[in-house]
Amino acid sequence: MKAAWYEKNGEAKDVLILGELPTPEPGPGEVRVKVQVSGVNPSDVKSRRNRPIYDPKIIPHSDAGGVIDAVGAGVLTSRIGERVWTWNAQYQRPFGTAAEYVCLPQAQAVQLPDHVSLDGAACMGIPGLTAYEAVRRCGEIAGKTVLVIGAASSVGHYAVQMATLKGARVIGTVSSESKAAHARAGGAVETINYKIENVAERVKALTEGRGADAIIDMDFSTTTDLVRDGALAPHGTVSCFGSNKVEPPTIPFRLCLTTSLSLQFFLVYELTPAERASALTGLCGLLRSGKLTHAIGARFKLGEIVAAHQAVEQGQVTGNAVIDIA
C-alpha cells in the first residue's frame, strides 16, 4: 500500500517518507479501513516533532474517513462496506491513517451516516470529540455566555456550533476578520480580535461587567490571564484541552477560590470509557441530525503530506486540513 511514515523526530521535510508498505491484515476484533480522507491535526505534527519513537516506522494521523473492506475474527462480516470515521488510530499505536489502509479495533471505526461526507468523517476523531467533550464539561449553558478561545480553529469551529445548539450565547476570539467571519458563520454572536483588542475588557463589556459563564480553552497559558482579569464570571468554568506554552502558567488560586471557579482539564485521547461512550453517542447524534457543518480549510494529496504538516504547524489553515488518500 502507499503510505507516509517517519522513523525519527524532526521537521516534516526532513523526516517524512513516502513509499510502499505491506498492506495490513486485521487481527481478532479488528477491522481494516480503506482510507479515503486522512485528517491532519496539530497533535499529529507535535507527535512527529517531539513524541518518542517506539516503533521502527510511525504512520501519522489518528483521524480518517473511509470504508471497511475486511474484518478480523469476532467481527461481523456485515461491517464490510460500512462507511466509517476513526478515532485514536495512531495514539499509542504505530500505524495511523496517512496510508491507503489502517487496521484498528472495531470500536475505533464508527459508522458514518449516509449524508455525511468522508471529509466530515476525517474531522471527527480529534476536532469533533474534543469540541463535544469541551462543551459538555461547561455544564448547563442554555441562556448563558460561553467564550470560545480560537473560535476559527478546527476544534473551535465545532465548539461554537455545539454550544450554540445547546442554547448558549457564544463569543469567540479570532486573529483576523476572515476568521471572525468563519466564527460568526458557525454561530458566534460576537468576535474579539485578540491581536488588537483587550479580550478580558471586551468580554466584560459584552456581559455587563460579569464575565462569561464558561471559557472553552485551547491555550491555558493565556487563558489564566483572562481569568485573572475578570473574563470569567463567578461560579464559571474553564474547560481546557491545551496550552501553547510548556511552562506551567500561574493559576490565580485566591480568585478561583473566592469566586468558586471550576477548572476542567481533559485530553481527548484519554477519556474514560464512560466519557468516551457518552461523547460517541452524542457526536453521532449530532451527525445524524445534520446540524453540524464541516469546514475543510485546505486539502492535499498524500504526496503533499510535508506541505500539509507545514500548513498546520504554521497556523495557515482556517478549519480542518485533510489529505486525499484515494
N, C-alpha and C positions, 0 to 999 in steps of 0.2 A: 504494500500500500504506500501511497505518497504520504509523507509526514514531515513535520518540522520538529526539531529537538535541540537540546543543548546538553553539553557534557561538563560544563563548568560555569561558574557565575561570571557575569560581566555585562558589558554593553551589548545591546541587541546585534549590532553589526559585527561584533567580534565573536559571539558565541552561538548564535542561532544557525543551525544547519538544516538544509533541505535535502531530502533524498527518499530512498525506498527502505521500508522496514517490513518484516513479515506481518501479514495480516493476522491479528489475534483471533483466538477461538474462545468463546465464552465457557467459563468453568461452571460448576454447580451453583445454582442460584443467580447466575449472571445472564445478562442479555448483551448482544452486540448491536451497537447502533452505527448505522451508516451515516456519518456526519455530513450534513449539507451546509450548515452555517455554524461557525465557531465564534463565541463571544470573547472579546478581549477586555479585561478589567484591570484597574490599577494594581490589584493584588497579584495578578499574573506577572506584570512586569517587575514588581517588587520581589517576587519569588525568584525570577530569573536573575536578578541582580544580587540578591542577598541570602536567600534561603539555602542552607547547607545541602549539598548534593548527596543523595542517599541511594542513587542507582546510577549505573553507567550512562544511561540516557534518560532524559526527562522530556516528555512531550508536554508542552504547556497547555494551559487553559482548562477551566472547570465547566464552562457553560457551552451548550450546543443545542441546536435543533436538528433533528434527523429522524430516521426511520429504523425501527428494529428489524434486522434481517436474519438474525439467528439467536437461539436461546440455548442455555445450558440445562443440565439435568435439574429437574424440580421446578422448572418454569413452564407455564402453559404455552403450548405452541401457538395458541390463538393470539399471542402478543406479536408474532411475526407480522410485519406490515403496519404496525402501530406507529403513528407519528408521536414523537416524544420530545420533552426538554430534559436536560440533565442538570444535576447539582453535585458539587464536590467531586467532580470527575478526576481532578488532579490534586485533591487535598489528601496528603499522606499516601499518595499512590503515584507511581512514576509516569503513568501514561494518561494524558489528558486528551482534549478534543481537537488539537491542531493536527489532525490526521484524518484520513478517509474513514477510519473505523476506530471505535473505542468500545472496550468491554468493561462493564461495571455491574455492581449488584443491582438486581432488577428494581429495587425500591428507588434507586437514584436515576431512573429513567421514567419520567412522569408523563402519563398520557396527555396529549395536547388536543384541545377542542378543534374541530374541523375548520372553524372560521378564523383561527389564529394562525398567523404566518409563522414560518420557521425562523424568520428574522426575529419576531417577538419571542419565540421559544428560546433563542440564544441570549435573551436578556433577562431571563427569569431566575436562574440559579443563584447569582450573586446580587445583581441590582434589585430584582423583584422581591426575593426573600428578605434581603436586608431592609428594604423600604417597608415591607409588611411588618416585620418584627419591630422596627423603629417606631412605627405609628402605634402598634399595639401597646408598646411599653409606655406610651404617653398617657394611657388610661382613657377615661371617658372625655372626648374632646368636642362633642357636639355643642355648638354655640360658643366655643372657646377659640382663643387665638393661638396658633402654632407658628413658630418661626422655624423655617427650614433653611439651614446653612447649605450653601451650594445648590440652590434650587434648580439650576440648569444642568447639574451633573447627572450621570446615569441613574444613581440611586435617588437623588433629589427629585428628578422628573417623576418617578413613581411615587415617592413620598408625598409630593404636592397633590397628586391625583387622589391617593388613598386617603389622606387627611381631609381633603375637600369632600370626598364621597361620604366620609363619616360626619360631615356637618361642621367641620372646623373652618374658621377664617384663617387663611394661610398668608403669611408674609414670607417672602423668600429673599435671601441675599444672592447677589449676582456680581459679575465683574464687567459687564458691558450691556449696552442697550439691546443687542441681539439676544443675549442670554436672558435679559429681562422679558423680552417678548416670548421667548420659549417658556419661561416660568409662568407667565400670565396665561399662555395657551393651555397649560396644564391645570390651571385653576387658581393660581396665586392672585389675590386681590390687590396686593401691594408688593413692590420690589424695592430693595435697597442696594445701591451700588457700593459695596464695601470699600472700593478703591478711592472713592471721592466723598463718601458720606460717613458720618459717625453712626454706626449701626445701633448702638445702645440708645443714643438720643432719638434716633428716628423711630425705633420700636416704642419708646416711651411716648413719643408724640402721637403715634398711631393707636396707642392704647390708653390714652388719658392719664399717662404717667404710671400706670400699673405694671406694665411689662407683659410679655407673652406668658400664656399659661403653660406652654411647653416649648422646648427647643429640640429639634431633631438635628443632631450634631455630627458632622463628618470631620471636624477638626477641633478636638478638645483643647489643643494648645492655645487657640484664640478664643474659644467659647468661654473659658474660665474668666477672661477679662470682661466679656459681655455680662456674665452673671454678676461679677463684682461691680459692674457699672449700672446694674439695675434693669437689665433687659429681660429678666425672668421674674414673674410675679411671685409673691408669697404662696407657698404650697405648690409651686410649679415643679416641673420635671424636665431634666435633661436626659434625652435618650441618645446615647453616644455609641458610635461604631468605628471611630477612627481618630487619628491625630497626625498632623503633618510634621510634627517635630518629635524626635526621640526623647529629648529632655523632658522629664516629668514637669507638668505645669503646677503652679501653686494653687491649691484649692482654697477658696475663701471659706474656711470652716465656720468661723463665727457667723457669717452671713447665712450660710447653709443651715446652721443650727437654729438661729433666731427667727428665720423665715420659713422653716420646715421644708426646705427644698429636697427633692429626690434626685439622685444621680443614678441612672440606669446604664450600665455598660454591657455590651454583648459582642460576640464575634459570630458572624453568620455560619461559619464552618463548625462551630462548637455548640450549637443549640442542643438542649436536652431532647431526648426522644419525644417527650410530650410537647415541647415548644415546636419541634420540627413538624410533628404531625399536625398541630394546630395551624402553623404557617402554611403548610402544603394545602390543607383543606381550604383555608381562607383564600389563598392566592389562586387556587384552581377555580374557586367560586367566582372570583373577580374575572378570570379569563373567560369562563363560560358566559358571564353576563355581558361581555363585550364592552365593558365600561372603561377599560384601560387602553390608552394609546401608547404606541411604541415608537420611540424616536431613534432612528438609525442615522447617526451623525456622520459616519464615514464607513466605507466598505472597501475591502481589499481582497485580493486573491491570495492563496496560500503562498505563492512565490513572493508576495509582498509583505510577508509577516514582519520583517525588520521595520519597514515603514509603519506598519500598524502599531507595533510596540512603541516606536518613537513618537507617534502621534499621541498615544495615550499618556506616555511619560511627560510630554511637553504640554499637556492640557489643551491640545488643539481641537478636541472633539466635543461638540455640544450634543449630548445624548450618548448613544452607545456606538462603539466601534465593533464591527463584525468582519469575519473573514469567510468568503465563499469557498467551500471545500469542493463541492460537487462541480 
